[in-house]
């Protein structure tokens, strides 16, 4: 968690970034009002050809300026979160193109304003039938 977007370390969204000194947490994440949250995780894909698309779902109440990075590439931005805080949308084919077999890196940046909030997000793969 950073005081402002300007305080995030350069390259934080890249797979090779050393986050070994960052705190670990289990969702949902909470942080102080007016700050920026930057979270990173990895996940494994056995066969990317099994997926027909990727989508994002989550509860991001009172968040703004969300940025989603997959393997270091910006795959989505959400500037105006609906009032109820639920996001549920398909990603463009570009996201599926940069998904890879093996280890993948997901990084998410979010800002919020006046109150403590939760951040809980899932990247889902929709299988081909």
FENBEL-V246256 format. One record per residue. N is the residue number from 1. RES is the residue in one small letter. SS is DSSP state (a for helix, b for strand, c for the rest). Layout:
N/RES/SS
N/RES/SS
This chain:
1/x/c
2/x/b
3/x/c
4/x/c
5/x/a
6/x/a
7/x/a
8/x/c
9/x/c
10/x/c
11/x/c
12/x/c
13/x/c
14/x/c
15/x/c
16/x/c
17/x/c
18/x/c
19/x/c
20/x/c
21/x/c
22/x/c
23/x/c
24/x/c
25/x/c
26/x/c
27/x/c
28/x/c
29/x/b
30/x/c
31/x/c
32/x/c
33/x/c
34/x/c
35/x/c
36/x/b
37/x/b
38/x/b
39/x/b
40/x/b
41/x/b
42/x/b
43/x/b
44/x/b
45/x/b
46/x/c
47/x/c
48/x/a
49/x/a
50/x/a
51/x/b
52/x/b
53/x/b
54/x/b
55/x/b
56/x/b
57/x/b
58/x/b
59/x/b
60/x/c
61/x/c
62/x/c
63/x/b
64/x/b
65/x/b
66/x/b
67/x/b
68/x/b
69/x/b
70/x/b
71/x/c
72/x/c
73/x/b
74/x/b
75/x/b
76/x/b
77/x/b
78/x/b
79/x/b
80/x/b
81/x/c
82/x/c
83/x/c
84/x/c
85/x/c
86/x/b
87/x/b
88/x/b
89/x/b
90/x/b
91/x/c
92/x/c
93/x/a
94/x/a
95/x/a
96/x/a
97/x/a
98/x/a
99/x/c
100/x/c
101/x/c
102/x/b
103/x/b
104/x/b
105/x/b
106/x/b
107/x/b
108/x/b
109/x/b
110/x/b
111/x/b
112/x/b
113/x/c
114/x/c
115/x/c
116/x/c
117/x/c
118/x/c
119/x/b
120/x/b
121/x/b
122/x/b
123/x/b
124/x/b
125/x/b
126/x/b
127/x/b
128/x/c
129/x/c
